[in-house]
Amino acid sequence: MKEEWKKVFQLFWSFFKIGPVTFGGGYAMIPLIEKEVVHKKNWVKSEDLTDVFAIAGTIPGAIAVNAATFIGHRIAGIRGAIAATLGTLLPTFIIVLVLCGLLSSFQENPYVESAFFGIRAATVALIVYAGIKIARTSLLDKATFTLALSMVLAMLIFHWHPIFVIFLGALLGILIIKIKEKLGMIVRFEKNDEEKEIKNKTDSVNQQVGM
């Protein structure tokens, strides 16, 4: 029991540390969440975290809060989910309360304006970095790369709604897998997933022999 509560506190503290140093919203928090829960704590694998972010981005709410809830639940159940969520929300809540009282006084300060000028640029870098990290575990082959590129172009050119893009991506993903299975091609759901590749190769050979 003591170990369980220790892990719950660790979850709260890990996400509590991430919130105050992150500017730019949930997507900017992704690199820090990955560094904390994958590389420092070894709570989840990088591939599993990519799935968490994918799910967190498809449901209502901020992706960082959703991801924290998923991760917390996976590690320590309901108590872990509550602890991780509170750890993510509490710093922001406190900071916003403080800023509400100070912003009106410092809003026209040239140093403050200059600082936010740099922060906005740094935020873009964080979001791009997060996208690259997710791409490394999500773009598994030419099909997934083409699908991702097509979705980006569709949003830039036709201004498709993100929800429509998400559901269309899910449908196209199912279609691509079905086509690959029909053609006897190797189906990969994770990078470096050697066991699945061997299994699919064996199935493909067995299908050809059966024919």
Residue pairs with C-beta under 8 A, 6 or more apart in sequence:
4 76
4 79
5 79
7 75
7 76
7 80
8 76
8 79
8 80
8 83
9 83
10 41
11 71
11 72
11 75
11 76
11 80
11 83
11 84
11 87
12 83
12 84
12 86
12 87
13 87
14 36
14 37
14 41
14 84
14 87
15 33
15 36
15 68
15 72
15 83
15 84
15 85
15 87
15 88
16 87
16 88
16 90
16 91
17 36
18 29
18 32
18 33
18 36
18 87
18 88
19 29
19 87
19 88
19 89
19 90
19 91
19 92
19 95
20 91
20 95
21 32
22 28
22 29
22 32
22 64
22 126
23 119
23 122
23 123
23 126
24 119
24 120
24 122
24 123
24 124
24 126
24 127
25 62
25 64
25 123
26 62
26 63
26 64
26 65
26 67
27 63
27 64
27 126
27 127
27 130
28 123
28 126
28 127
28 130
29 64
30 53
30 63
30 64
30 67
30 130
30 133
30 134
31 126
31 129
31 130
31 133
33 49
33 64
33 67
33 68
33 71
34 46
34 49
34 133
37 43
37 44
37 49
37 71
38 44
38 45
38 46
38 49
43 71
43 74
43 75
44 52
44 71
44 74
44 75
46 137
47 137
47 190
47 191
49 71
50 134
50 137
50 138
52 67
52 70
52 71
52 74
53 63
53 67
53 134
54 138
55 66
55 70
56 63
56 64
56 66
56 67
56 70
57 63
57 66
57 166
58 166
59 66
64 88
65 85
65 88
65 89
68 84
68 85
68 87
68 88
69 81
69 84
69 85
70 81
71 80
71 84
72 80
72 81
72 82
72 83
72 84
72 85
73 80
73 81
74 80
76 83
106 112
135 148
136 191
137 190
137 191
138 144
138 148
139 145
139 148
140 188
140 189
140 190
140 191
141 188
143 176
143 180
144 176
147 169
147 172
147 173
147 176
151 160
151 165
151 168
151 169
154 160
154 165
155 162
155 165
160 168
177 187
180 186
180 187
181 187
184 204
184 207
184 208
185 204
186 197
186 200
186 201
186 204
187 196
187 200
188 196
188 197
189 196
190 196
